[in-house]
């Protein structure tokens, strides 16, 4: 089985928003990817979480993302590296960027889910091999 990398563990549910949007105008998601100009082709500004919104309910997304450095990982980074970065910076979510282009978000939960899925797959393969 191939080495597990962050590309394999991308979170399936995030909302992409513009920096001038307000959280109250957007669907209730735990993580928001914030962009300048366009969510399809615009510049990635950072992530905003439910925690950010609860702490600053009247701020627009630009204000929620500009107060911290945007730390990210490339899609081929190991999950170990991503987990170390999340712990080092106290992050619950980490953007995955390839040459400044936003690809998605990885979280500890999304990594754990993929590890569990791989474990199930390996157990099934082991059962098949042992019964053969």
JOZI-V887347 format. One record per helix or strand. SS is the DSSP state (helix for helix, strand for strand). FROM is the first residue (numbers start at 1). TO is the last residue. If there is no record, write none. Layout:
BEGIN
ss=[SS,SS]
from=[FROM,FROM]
to=[TO,TO]
END
This chain:
BEGIN
ss=[strand,helix,strand,strand,helix,strand,strand,helix,strand,helix,strand,strand,helix,strand,strand,helix]
from=[5,6,15,22,23,31,43,50,60,61,72,78,79,93,101,108]
to=[5,9,18,22,25,36,49,55,60,66,73,78,89,98,107,131]
END
